[in-house]
Amino acid sequence: MRELDAIIAQYELLKSEGTESVLATLVHVEGSSYRRAGARMLVDEFGNITGAISGGCLEGDALRKALHALHQQKNKLVTYDTSDEDDAVIGAQLGCNGIIQVLFEPLDYRDNRNPCELLKTLVFQNKPLAIVVQFDLNKQKDQPGTTLLIEEDLKYLGKEPDKEVFELILEQARLALKNNNPHFAEFSIRNEARHVFIQNYEPPVKLIIVGAGNDAQILARQADLLGWEVIVTDGRPTHANKARFAGSCQVIVAKPEETLENIEIDTRSCFVLMSHNYNYDLAILKLLLAQSQIPYIGILGPLKKYQKMLGELQEEGYDLKEEILNKIYAPVGLEIGAETPAGIGLSILAEIQGVLTGKSARSLREKSSPIHEKKNDQFKKVEV
């Protein structure tokens, strides 16, 4: 289950029980931090926490700040400086060297546009959206909080801000969605600065596993831990069934030519062909070649198997353009010395993650620059 799904599920439970709660959102990081802007956690009035805004170093004090905001029933912005090795609140010598802004928002269950109600709509969306969080680095000022969801066509849901900044927020949201990057903007209105964090939300990765063998069971469980949407398809009902693939995994029993009839394909749909049946995998591959939006097709097995597939496809007249071949990964997975089904699953998922994020999948110690990209972390000054 994704962290956001867990937060929303807990929110629904707390709402049904009438237990008060606060949403904490990491809205800006200057320097290094375990989590980036957009990390969230839900705190209830008894101190129970769902989600996380750090690796554990901030949660203790953040719990106290959340309860304080709940007591005052007012949004609060709190700054944590993890570069201060003598900070007794956070804990000495964390080594993160970051300045972290966390926004605390008490939730009004009577308000159908409160932050968690807005975020709840994301769970049922299968398209990118921009999440708008407004705050003010001057902590004495009002902190509007999570106010809007904006679609690519600029339709929106939530609480419309002042008209003088609304059009500017829409433009920043459009850029965030177009560039697939978060945006931080600073608006100056009557000599007063206002700040906004626009998070580009993407739906979960959709992993379609072709083949329902024992190794597919392990891969499905691993992907589920990542919060990915998992679909398993196979022509054998003895293998493809809910008894073997529990949880949220969708199971489809179908002939190869019928496989895509019940699968909605988008730019987050990744296929792994691992039926251990050459003809079955080849039949599926033929279907996938026509799906230009698919970013990743992995094929389990030796290189000779893939070369044989290419030969047959060429003989049958398939136009194997470079843009098609570039999205096929065969043999599937990263070279990490994987031998067991779990190790192979790890190598496959890591490769998919790298492809989707455009990263090299090399060791971080080989990277001379910071782990997280910093170029998008600065506030862009926007004239009103």
Number of C-alpha atoms within 10 A of each C-alpha: 14 15 16 21 16 15 23 20 14 19 26 16 12 16 16 10 9 10 13 19 27 29 26 27 23 24 25 22 21 16 17 20 21 13 16 18 22 20 18 24 23 29 28 22 16 11 14 10 18 19 20 19 24 17 10 10 16 18 19 12 12 21 23 13 20 28 21 17 20 23 12 11 14 15 23 26 25 15 15 18 17 24 17 18 15 12 14 8 11 20 13 14 13 16 12 15 16 18 17 24 19 25 29 29 27 26 24 17 19 8 10 11 18 21 22 24 18 19 19 18 12 21 14 9 12 12 15 18 27 29 27 24 23 23 26 20 15 13 13 9 12 16 22 18 24 26 18 26 25 22 18 17 8 14 10 16 15 17 14 11 14 8 9 11 17 12 13 16 23 21 12 23 28 22 18 22 23 12 11 15 17 21 24 24 21 20 21 15 13 7 7 10 15 20 20 24 28 31 23 24 19 16 16 19 20 21 24 23 23 25 25 27 17 12 16 23 22 18 23 25 20 17 21 18 11 14 17 20 21 25 19 24 26 24 19 15 14 11 19 22 18 14 9 15 22 13 13 15 20 16 22 22 19 17 15 20 12 13 18 16 9 9 14 8 16 16 15 20 20 22 24 28 25 22 21 15 10 15 12 19 20 21 15 19 21 15 14 16 18 10 13 13 13 19 19 22 23 22 26 20 15 11 13 11 16 19 12 13 19 16 12 13 16 12 9 9 8 13 10 12 9 8 9 18 13 11 17 20 19 20 17 24 22 20 11 10 9 15 9 10 15 17 15 22 25 19 18 25 20 14 21 25 14 15 15 14 9 9 10 11 14 10 7 11 8 7 9 7 10 10 12 13 9 13 6 11 20 14 15 15 14 14 10 12
